Amino acid sequence: KNKEAQQKNFSHLTKQQQQHQILQLIPVNNNNNNENNIIDSDGSSSSQQKSIWSLDAWKDGWFEVQDAGSQLIVDACEINGDEEIIVDYCAGNGGKTFGLASQLYDMKKKKQQQQQQKQQDSAEGVGRESERSISHIIAHDVVHDRLRQIEGSFDRIGIHKHNNSDAEETIKITTITTSIDNNNNNNNNDDKKIPSADVVLVDAPCSSTGVLRRRPSQRFFLDKDEIISKFPSTQISILKEASGLVKKGGGRLIYATCSILHYENEDVVKAFENSIPDFDQIWERWYFNEEEERREGEKDHCLRILPSENGSDGFFIARW
C-alpha cells in the first residue's frame, strides 16, 4: 500500500532477489485443483485469462516485457555506468530505451555503492556524500507517434521530471523527433539537435523476418524488391546518419535488426564500411569474442541470433 516505501526496500535487494520478488507478483494457475482462477488486487477472483500488461506489477513498473533476443541487443551495448549520453536512434515504442535505462541505473548504482565503500574505508571520506552524475538517454525516431508510448511510461517506470525516485536523480530520458545529417545540423531547432554520444544504438526498420513466429501471416506480405533493395538502402542511410553522432575517441556504435536475411544484415555492414574512405583508420570493429578465438576473415563483430539456436526471436547485431 505504501508504494514509495516498497520501492525503497526493493532497491536494496540484489538482482536475483529482485527477480524472485517480481515473479511472486505474477499470478499462476493452480493446475493441481483444476482451477483457472486469478486473484485480482481487490481480492476478487476471475476465471478469465488476463493479459500480462493488465497486472498491477507491470502497471507499477516492476518489470518490462521483452524477448530474450531484444535483451541481447541491449547487452551488446555493454553499458558500464560512465556514459553521459546514450542515443536510441530508432527508439520506436521504447523497449530497448527502457532496457538501456535499466542497465545504466544498475551500473551507476553499483559504482555509487563502491564509491561509498571506498569513502567509508578512507578517513577523508567520512561525512562526505558520494557524487551522482546524471546520464542522458535520448530516444529518437522520425515519427513522434512511435515515441508516445515512451512518454506515457515515464511515471510507470519511475523516471519523470515530477518523480523524485532514485532513478530520476541519475538518469534523464528525452524523446526527440527529427531528421538529421552526419553533421548533426539538419534541423534549425537547437532543442532537437542530438549531441555526440558515448553509445548510439541503431535498431533499424527491417523486414521483421526474425519475428515471423509471432506474426506468421506477415510472410505473405514480404516483398522481394523491398528486402533486396528498399530496406538495405534505408538501413545504410540511417546507419551513416547515426554514425555521425558517435563521440570520437571511444564512442560505440551498435547496429541491429529483427531480420535474419543477409541483405539487411551482413550486406549492410559491408556497404557501410565500404562507404567510408579509410574506414579502418577511423573506426575499430568491436568484436564479440577474443582475438585468439577468431578465424581469419571472419566478421566476429557481427552476431546472428536465430530462433532455432537461441530459443528467442531472430536478430542481427553488428558493432564498432
Disulfide bonds with the S-S distance in Angstrom:
none
